[in-house]
């Protein structure tokens, strides 16, 4: 197996976020939403403060909830400051322009970071294999990291907003420098709050273990408790056997083939983003629309891309043909 897999059907599993807010929490949500939707709003401290369509799409109802939770519901003003900081960072970093598939592809050719599979709750997995490092430390390495994280988010189904970070330090893994690690950690904690479900880390040698002890003081307490070292992910019910790589205790023997994987991943994510954007526009194309609705939360079939629907239709046709063939064989053999 060497290609990404379709997003799972989450009917009966996923639930919408923000349905159990207290009156005080709802007041904070309303205040943040009112700030960004007020007439004439412009992002401060930038040359062009008008928010683009993609920026409005990003600033969803659940996005507001994530920043309020990350700031421990300290108040609308605190969350607004964090959100505006992220809006500026996303522009400066280049997520809407030069940080694209073509730009970061040289970092991907060995499969050192791979988005593949989902846990039992439909949360996507992002695998890191440091031993496959193929380039020297650079800004593009960090750009690749967050370009791929954005693609993982594209694969999140309705009601899903966290991921599994799967890190395998086997095979003489090359550890990034302290400076690069801290920069990535700062970006994750500041601009991707509430997106980490678990960090599952295996085969940690003593040198890497010492590095973790060095970096741990810079990890916020909420993130720290999500770090798991050498867990039994199948036995503990985190993944199904056919949903995780052998190295982590599963059944999947994943062999990275860049030509097959890369084109399939880019195409799948582009189609999902297109589908979501079209639905977002039909829902009003404004700030504060729920990701649950954009991703087809009340109709899981609506969250599938045309290509995914085609695959399922083809599977049904093949299955039907197989059944017909089996019936014919049984009839020829004289079975009742």
N, C-alpha and C positions, 0 to 999 in steps of 0.2 A: 504494500500500500504506500502510495507516495503523493496523494492529492488531498486537499482539504475536503471535509464532509459537510453536507447540508445542515442548516440549523434545525434542531429537533422540534417536533410538535410539542408545545407546552400546555396543551389543553388539560385542565384539571390539576396542573402543577403550579403554574405561575399565578401570581396575584398582583394587582396594581399597587403602587406605592402611594402613601399619603392618604389612606382612607380612615386612619385612626388618630388623626391629629387632635390635640386639645384646642380649646378656643384660643388660648394664648399663642400656640404654634401657628394656627391658621392666620392669626392676625399678622404674624411676622411674614408668612408667605404672601399675604395680600399686600403688605407694605413693600416688599421687594418687587413684586410684580408691578405695582403702581409706579414705582420709581423708574423702571425700565420702559414702561409703556406710556409714560406721560408725554404729552404733545411737545415736540421739539427736542426730545432727549438726544444728547450727543455724548459719546464716550469721552471723558475728560483726559487731558494730557496726551492727546494725539492730534495729528494735523487734520485728519478727516474723521470726525466723530460719528458720522452716520453709520449705523450698523448695517452690514450687508445681509443678504438673504440667508447665507450660511451661518452667520453669527446669530441671527434671530432663531434659526432652526436649532442651533446648539443650545440656546437659552430656553430650555423646556421647563415644564412644571417640575419634573423630577430632578432636573439640574439645580433648580432653586432649592429643592429639598436637600439635595446632597450638600450644598454649601452651608445651609442652615444647620444641618446635623454636624458637619465638620467643625463649625464654629460653636457647637454645643448650645445652639439656640440663644446665643448671647444677645441677639437683637438684629433687626433688619439692617441697620447701618454697617455692622461688622460683616455680614454676609455680602452686602452690596460692594463693599471695598474689596473683598476677596474676588468676587465675580468680575469686577472691572479690571482687577489686576490680571486675571486669567484672559480676559478678552484682549488686553494689550499684549500679553505674552504670546497668544496664539497668532496674532498678526506678526509680531517681531520674529518669532521662530520660523514662520513661513508655512504654517500648516495649510493655508488656503492657496498657496501658489507654488513656490519652488520645491518644497518638501513633498515630492510626488514619487510615484512608482519608478519612473525612469531615473530620477536622481539617486534614490537609495538602493537600487537593484544591485550594484557592485558589492554591497554589504551582505546581500542575501544568498550569494551563489553557493556557499558551503552548508547552509542550513543551520547557522548558529542560533537563530531565533525563528521559531516556527509556530504559527497559529494552527492548532489541530485539535478537534474533538471537544467534547462537553462532559461535564460531570452529571450526576444523577438529577440535579436540579436545573440543568440546562445552561449552566455557567460555562463559558468557553475557557479553554486551556491555552496558555502561551508558554511554549517550551523554550528554555535557554540552555544551549550546549556550549559552554565557554571553550571547550577543547577544539571547536571548529572555527575559532577566531581566524579571520583571513586578512585583516587589515590592521594598520597601525592606528593608535588612538587619534581621533579627529572629531571635528564637529559633526561630520556625516554619520559617524557611528551613533551618536546621540540622536540625530535626526531620524535614522533608521529605526531606532528603538521606539520612538514616539509615533512615527508613521505606522509601524506595525500595531502598536497599541490602539491607534485609531481604527485600524481594520478589525481588530478584535471587538471593539465597541460596535462596529457595523454589524457584526455577527450576533450581537445580543438580541435575543427574542423579547417579546413582551413580558414585562415584569422582572427582567434580568438586568442588573446594573453592576455586577461584580464579576471578577474573573479569577481563575486559578493560575498562579505563576509557578511553573514547574522548572526547577533548576537542577541540572545534573552535572556535578563537578568531577565526574570520572574522566579517565584517560588524560591525565596530566593537564587538566584545565588551566588555561591562562587567566589569571585574575586581573580585572581592570584596576587602574590606579585608584588610590584613595580619592583624588580630586574628581575623576570622572564618576566614580561611584556616588560620591556625595552630591554632585550636580544632578545626576539622574534621580537620586532619592529626593532631593529638594523639589524637582519638577513634579515627580509623582505625588508627593504629599501636598504640594501647594496647588497644582493645577488639575489633578485628577483625584479629588477627594472622594472617598467612599466607593472607589472602583476595585480595590483589592479585596477579594474574598479570602484567599489563602495564598501563602507562599510555601510551596512544598519543595524542600531542599534535600537532595540525597548525595551520597558519596563525598562527604565533606572531609578533605584531608586536614591535617593539623595546621598547615600554613593558612588555609582558607578559614579554618575555624578561628584562628587568631585574628584574621582580617575582620570577621564578623564581630568579634568582641570589640574591635577598634571602631567599627562603624555604628554599632548598636546604640551608643549614646545619642546619635543624631536621628535615630528612628523614633517617631512619636509612639507613645504607649499603646495606642489603638492599633497601629500597624504591627508593633512588636508581638502582640499576642496572636497575630494571624500567621506567624512564621512557625512552620512545622518541620522538624528535622527527621528524615527517614521514617515517615509514617507508613502504615499498611493501608494504602488508599482503597483497595478493593475490599479487604476484610472489614474496614471501618465504614464501608458503605458510601464512600465519597465518589468513587467511580465504579461503573460496571466493568467487568473484565474486558469486554470488547470496546471500551471507551477510553482506554489509556495504554500508553506504551509499555512494552515488556520491562524496560529499565525501571519503571515505577510499580511493577507488580501486575501489569495487565497482560493481555494476549496479543496486542498489536505490535507487529514487527515493522515499524515505520522506517522505510529507506528513502532518504531525501533525494529526489530527482528534480533539480532546479527547473528545467524546462517544462516539466509537467506541472509541478506544484505552483510555481510563481504565476504563470499565466492563468491557471485555474483560480487561484486566490484573488488576483486582481480583478478578473472578470466577475466572480461571484460577489465581491464587495461592491464593485461599481453598480451591479444590477440591484443589489439590496438598497444601496444609498439612493439610487434613482427611484425605486419603488417607494421608499420612505418619504423622499422629498415630494413626490407627486401627491401622496396621501396628505402630507403636511399642508401643501398648498390648498387642497380641497377642503381641509379643515379650517382654513382661514389664513394660513401662511403668516402667523404672527408669533410673538414671544409668548411663552407660557402654555403652549399646546402640550398635551400629555404624550409622552413617549409610548405609553400603553396604547393609545389610540393610533398613533403613527405606525406602530409596529403590529397593528391588527390584534390587539389584546382580546377583544370580544369575539374575534373570529380568527383563529390561528391560521386558517387557510389563507386569509388575507395577507398574512405576513410573509408568505412565500413569494419568491420572484417567479416570473414566467418560466425561467429555465428549470427551477426546482419543481414547479407544477408539472412541467413536461417530463421530468425524470420519473416522477411518481406515476404519471399516466402511462409511460412506457413500461414501468415495472408491472402495472396492472395488466397491460396487454400481454406481456411475456408470461405472467402468472396464469392468465386465462388460457393462453395457448398451451402451456404446460399441462394444465388440468385437462384440457380437451384431449391431448396426446395420451395422457395416462388412462383416461376413460376408454379411448380407442384400444389401447394395449390390453386393458382388462377384458374388453368385449371380445377381442380376437382370441384371447386365451381361454375364453369360456367362463370367466369369473362372473358371479352375479352382480 
